[in-house]
Amino acid sequence: MPRNDTPPLYFPSMVALVDDSRAFLDNLSLQLDANLAFRLYDAPLDALADLNGPSSSSPLIERFFSVSPFGDELPMSHRVLDLNLDNILREVHNRHRFERISVVVVDYDMPEIDGLAFCRGIENPAIKKILLTGKADEKLAVQAFNQGLIDRFILKQDADVIPTLNQAIAELQVAYFEHMARTVMEALSLGSYRFLRDAHFAVAFAELRARLNIVEFYLTATPDGFLMLDAQGKAHLMIIKTEEDLRSHYDIAQDQGAPAALLQRLASRLYVPYFPTPEGEYMPHCRNWQAYLHPATAFLGEELYHYAVVSNPTGGDLKGIVSYNAFLEWLDQQEGGQQ
């Protein structure tokens, strides 16, 4: 599904399935996407308590902002917020990241609390809500959708209810991150991360992720781009440069007395550079400079981008990262132990 924006991070998240019938939940879970992580709740009030607990109700976005110490002399109405991009990348080291609930699928007809009252009780506005309903309650579901109380409603009687539900969950999991990261994207798109708001880039980036079977990605600051991982945890680094970026690389390399062969390759636009220096720029000690030039792919969006994809990138600490497949295996063991 084409998107206008690219969120600065995305990782698989959990779905809460809520119904007072355990048999219905067990049957539903067997029909959903095999790669979907979910949690079953046959006690709706317990589910609501979990959803409103600290781990689910705290916005992930708060981890990326802090009050700047340079704004201490300003009045409280003019606090300055620092956006720490390193914290976005650090999220890949969060062993519990996949446990975050992004979507709730809840049945309307429950004796303890009906589905609409349940949705009203969810405190985190970022959590997306899907209401399962019967034909008799369709009018109520339409009203709730129009009021913004729920994000989708699906009739249980529909012949294609399962594929419709799978598609809705996948779309709303992405929408969860887009909603959560909107403030970050507004700030980043004003600078060198304009590609985050480029609709053409969003489509091309989605196609690249599909080719590489990427399930999670995180914005990087040095270099500008994304760290991407597949379900097994194999990493790829996408380095993104604009024409302005490449001119800057050339100018700095020239000022640093770079070899003529390096300058020629930088001028050709056929390579994306990333040198092992604090800013990723050429310095005289980078003698093996050929190793730091990566074949470029040009892409024309709202502006011209040049990008390279480096598999198994070096320089980042990726040891000990929990892959999504490992998390699913752990989740299966947990579910098996509860039965």
Disulfide bonds with the S-S distance in Angstrom:
none
